[in-house]
Amino acid sequence: MERISLPQARRIALAAQGFGAGRPDAVGPKHLRRVLDRLHLHQIDSVNVLSRAHYLPAFSRLGAYDRADLDRLAWGPKRQRRLFEYWAHEASLLPFEVQPLLRWRMRQADRGEAGWNRMRTYARDRRAEAMALLERFRAEGPLSVSDFEAHKGQSGWWEWSDTKQALEWLFWAGHITTGTRRGTFERVYDLPERVLPEGILALPTPTDAEAHRALIECAARAHGIATDKELRDYFRLSPEEARPAILSLAEEGVLVPVDVPGWRHAWLHRDARRPRRIDAQALLVPFDPLIWERDRTERLFGFRYRIEIYVPAEKREYGYYVLPFLFGDRLVARVDLKSDRQNGRLLVKSLHMEPDAPADSREALDEELGKMATWLGLDEGVVWGG
């Protein structure tokens, strides 16, 4: 079994995630599509203290780009769209081509075997109620939760009405999808046949085993090198779903077992690049696939990272919305950031440098913060201690 050193593993992982190749001078939709094809998904999150999470991974890899280009790929006119929303790692934007690989999860939800417990009742006991809502989409076109009278007067993630739960079950089960977003990022649902291309819907549905195998290979390409747990976590597969897929890919030589110090059951994708050096400079959103698996982040970078949004302010160690800073092939700092949109400022509420951060990393961080402020349209620039 080949032995891969930890620095080698780190460089392999960074290269697989699209770091170290240099940023293009002018970023267009084709560059965004390449990033999405490489990562396979952008996680969606409701927190908007800095920027919506799905915009940040492309900025981290490409630099400044027009966020409207990503909006068009995700929610634009049908002829321009390339992405759809579904539950993958979490709520995610994914290339259309991944949709057939997730139909098994939709079938599970339709049978009441997937999704949150409070939604599963709509697969069985209250199915007729959900199907009545589905008929309204067929008759009336795209609708949001607020378009249903039963939901009016209720708001907030923890105040889901029966209507919202039924619609989310229909979404999990693939009966509806996201047509667009409006207002404060409100999801507007529609029928899949009005959103997804006919060619995608006409693709044959793979068996569960075929789909799991394809998803594990996607995860392996995106990671470059990974453990069993990390491979299955990428698309939230269970050990029972992932293990046969991993063994099948290993038997074919797609996954190669390797020995990485401190790792259990490490696999290298056969096409993974092995750069000798990584020159990268990027701020990483907490939901970036490079760092979202916190144990992997600690093993690769020696960097213990936790998001502290739900921690009481007086108990936070680093801040509310903290982004690690990647410099070269290491995580060298963490900054708590906030967009002060009213005054056009990027607020740096706190900075914590790693003890062994290179001397020139602070200058690189200042440069990257300036680029982010410009990209976000915060014309007054970076303000420290805001």
Protein Blocks (a to p, Z undefined) as FASTA:
>chain_A
ZZddfklmmmmmmmmnopanapafbdcfklmmmmmmmnopacddfblklbcfklmmmmmm
nopadfklmmmmmmmcfklpcbdcddfkbccdddfklmmmmmmmmmmmmnopgcjfklmm
mmmmmmmmmmmmmmmmmmnopadfklpmklgoiacjklccfklmmmmmmmmnopaccfbd
chjhpacdddfklmmcfklmmpccddfklmmmmmmmmmmmmnopacfklmmmmnopafkl
mmmmmmmmmmnomaccdddehiahiaddfklccdfbdcddddddfkbfklmpmmlmmmmn
opacddfklgcfklpfkbmbdcdddehjacfbdcdddddfknopacdfbdcddfklcfkl
mmmmmmmmmmmmmmnopanbpaehZZ
